[in-house]
Amino acid sequence: MNKYFVILVLFSTVVSCKSESKQTTSNQDAVKETISIVDTLPLKLNVNKKWIANVETHKGVSKMDSILSSFKSNSKKDYKVLGDLLSKQTSYIIQNCSMTGEPHDQLHVVLIPMLDEISILREENNEVKAELSITNLEALIKAYFKFFEER
């Protein structure tokens, strides 16, 4: 079921995002940095600058960061509720996507693994696995802020 959810979300992401011809940049113009916890494409800077994210994406990721901080300071640990709250933010990001080209592609390098980790939180009863997902989400959010800035 987890795989079907991820496939559905990925399909929704691709369909909901506006398409535009991709901007071309040579490998010499971009510096690549791999996120170690992500088994996807390498995340890279835009010629040593951050990618520009639309306001809604930046707002959604900022809210996710805030939700995680609040959760960690709360003594009650309901991972399913946390997963639902984070899922609402990713839905907001996907529904309001206006990014195109290479910035959009780079966002997917961070966003898709976030969706996987959120799925684990929503479905997992094992506290150790849930805490690992939180750690991974924090690293992905940190990577987002390292590689993206608000328009």
CORKANOR-V157401 format. One record per backbone hydrogen bond with DSSP energy under -1.0 kcal/mol. CO is the residue of the C=O (numbers start at 1). NH is the residue of the N-H. Records with the same first field share a line. If there is no record, write none. Layout:
BEGIN
CO = NH ; NH
END
This chain:
BEGIN
1 = 5
2 = 6
3 = 7
4 = 8
5 = 9
6 = 10
7 = 11
8 = 12
9 = 13
10 = 14
11 = 15
12 = 16
13 = 17
26 = 29
31 = 45
35 = 38
43 = 33
45 = 47
46 = 49
49 = 46
51 = 149
53 = 151
54 = 58
55 = 59
56 = 60
57 = 61
58 = 62
59 = 63
60 = 64
61 = 65
62 = 66
63 = 67
64 = 68
65 = 69
66 = 70
67 = 71
68 = 72
69 = 73
78 = 82
79 = 83
80 = 84
81 = 85
82 = 86
83 = 87
84 = 88
85 = 89
86 = 90
87 = 91
88 = 92
89 = 93
90 = 94
91 = 95
92 = 96
94 = 97
100 = 104
101 = 105
102 = 106
103 = 107
104 = 108
107 = 111
108 = 112
110 = 114
111 = 115
112 = 116
113 = 117
114 = 118
115 = 119
116 = 120
117 = 121
118 = 122
119 = 123
120 = 124
126 = 130
127 = 131
128 = 132
129 = 133
130 = 134
131 = 135
132 = 136
133 = 137
134 = 138
135 = 139
136 = 140
137 = 141
138 = 142
139 = 143
140 = 144
141 = 145
142 = 146
143 = 147
144 = 148
147 = 51
149 = 53
END
